[in-house]
Amino acid sequence: AGNRRSLLRSLGDGPDLPDAAVDLNSSNFIRVLKESPAAFAVVEFFANWCPACRNYKPHYEKVARLFNGPDAPHPGIVIMTRVDCAMKMNKNLCGSFSVRHYPMLLWGPPPKFASGQWDPKKEKSEIQLIDDERTADHLLNWINKRIGSTFNLDDKKYDNENTFPRNASDPEQIARAIYDVEEATAGAFDIILEHKMIKSETQAPLIKFFQLLVTHHPSKRCRRGSAEILVNFDDMWPSNLFPVSSQEITTLQERNRLKSYLICGKEVPRGYWIFCRGSQNDTRGFSCGLWVLLHSLSVRVVDGESHLAFTAICDFIHNFFICEECRGHFYEMCSSVSVPFKTTHDLSLWLWNTHNKVNERLMKEEKAFGTGDPMFPKIIWPPKQLCPSCYLSSSRKRTGTSQVDWNEDEVFKFLVQYYGKTLVSSYKDASLRSNRNDEPGADDSTTSTNAVAVPLGAALAISFASCAFGVLACFWRTQQKNRKYLHQLNSLKNI
Ligand SMILES: Cc1cc2nc3c(=O)[nH]c(=O)nc-3n(C[C@H](O)[C@H](O)[C@H](O)COP(=O)(O)OP(=O)(O)OC[C@H]3O[C@@H](n4cnc5c(N)ncnc54)[C@H](O)[C@@H]3O)c2cc1C
């Protein structure tokens, strides 16, 4: 232990720092690696009795701290993990990765590890042996060479942001934003619970927004989690239609607050932003993620749902976005819409144009007060490099967003591609390639629809009232409710 402490000191770390590398074992190995947003993984196979491994640990940890966890300078790029091969449960796992010595480090895209094996004789494998890991410096050099980066062991959070590709004209960058959309969804729900924002007057807007999420959230994990919450909504937040005392409601709310609702699965929130990461601690992040969520919803609804999606979004921001100025302005812009939306095209363009109006206002404010993120100045979006065909011409006669002569059909096409397919193009979910049957809605909309609705509370009543919107979510919720109700009836009969 003394040896280890002195090694830690010589590496400049305190002995009390928690481990940054993620401990994997045979039961979480596949899930963690398949669901990681990181583009690359390092897996260290070691044995807890091996002295060389113990001496190596501080070196490995030093590199892991650059990449793992919310305080890492470079989160979401490389996931650093370890597997203890001395544990009985990991014996087969280590065997199938041909572990011949300790410590042994492998490198590759995380989903490739999920195949559960590696054969060093296979030439074409995307998994590689890291052959120069002796010290933290050596390991980081190896990684830098491999991915063409310039990471440094002394990098600090928000320093050295120029190691990231910051090319606004690269459409592929949005593919990393799917993880921020998950982060923002979980963050929004946390805020709602923490601030006890679910009241009788806010239940309807929240249920409507959940219906939108269940049907059209770009992340399957979040669709599933929102559906769970929607089904259990009445139990968690009894409405006024239930004879529940206000004391009981308060107790329930308190209990709910303490319970963790995994709206987007176990891995979320991760505590860091990727696409929406600012160059300073207090910039971008949640509000950026929220915009991306709203745009991604707007391009996914079908024509017939567009106006209900519009009201769901407006009411959600109005009731649950705790930025007084933001929600005030946004609601004003919502209120100025007098003709109901009939198409996805119109809804997506309205949201895009509204966002540009906010950008235009903030451009001036941030310039005047120096409050913006210097690395991400507000712009009228999309810039020409990102979508040349969105621009008809660029006359400078007027100011702001109106100075651009937009080709709106091209803007719409661009939004659909950008926030539709490209956003989810690198999305990893352990169950993504599994049978679509476990997807809420897809499964349940095809099952029998002759179950009679049981009005169990306000939530259900509201969901019926808005059945024109999110038919899948509606069916799903109704049927789950029925199943749950029947189950409760059966349990009662059995008493
Ligand atoms: C509904 C809402 C209202 C807000 N109102 C205010 C306000 O009144 N005052 C205030 O100070 N802050 C407001 N904010 C926060 C502010 O708009 C930004 O989110 C924040 O300043 C972070 O900016 P950002 O650089 O990350 O880019 P954001 O504006 O958050 O945009 C995120 C990403 O969306 C893309 N994008 C940019 N413009 C568009 C567009 N027009 N259409 C589609 N995609 C686009 C870009 O890739 C950008 O990086 C609001 C946020 C939301 C969600």
The ligand as an ORCA input file, in Angstrom:
! r2SCAN-3c Opt
* xyz 0 1
  C     -37.508     27.446    -25.804
  C     -36.279     28.231    -25.410
  C     -36.328     29.601    -25.285
  C     -35.197     30.337    -24.919
  N     -35.278     31.687    -24.742
  C     -34.208     32.378    -24.276
  C     -34.290     33.777    -23.976
  O     -35.338     34.385    -24.157
  N     -33.183     34.407    -23.484
  C     -32.009     33.734    -23.262
  O     -31.034     34.343    -22.796
  N     -31.887     32.416    -23.549
  C     -32.954     31.730    -24.051
  N     -32.850     30.389    -24.297
  C     -31.513     29.763    -24.268
  C     -30.760     30.047    -25.574
  O     -31.630     30.018    -26.685
  C     -29.657     29.034    -25.853
  O     -30.182     27.743    -25.719
  C     -28.450     29.160    -24.944
  O     -27.951     30.472    -24.979
  C     -27.321     28.189    -25.425
  O     -26.972     28.509    -26.760
  P     -26.201     27.582    -27.747
  O     -25.057     28.311    -28.339
  O     -25.884     26.290    -27.099
  O     -27.201     27.301    -28.973
  P     -28.759     27.073    -28.913
  O     -29.453     28.322    -29.319
  O     -29.149     26.467    -27.634
  O     -28.973     26.009    -30.084
  C     -28.571     24.658    -29.937
  C     -28.156     24.144    -31.302
  O     -29.283     24.183    -32.189
  C     -28.868     24.510    -33.508
  N     -29.625     25.697    -33.927
  C     -29.328     26.993    -33.718
  N     -30.284     27.765    -34.250
  C     -31.207     26.941    -34.783
  C     -32.429     27.146    -35.479
  N     -32.883     28.362    -35.740
  N     -33.122     26.072    -35.878
  C     -32.669     24.819    -35.650
  N     -31.523     24.577    -35.013
  C     -30.788     25.619    -34.580
  C     -27.371     24.744    -33.447
  O     -26.732     23.557    -33.858
  C     -27.109     24.991    -31.992
  O     -25.823     24.590    -31.612
  C     -33.978     29.648    -24.684
  C     -33.915     28.261    -24.814
  C     -35.053     27.548    -25.171
  C     -34.981     26.037    -25.280
*
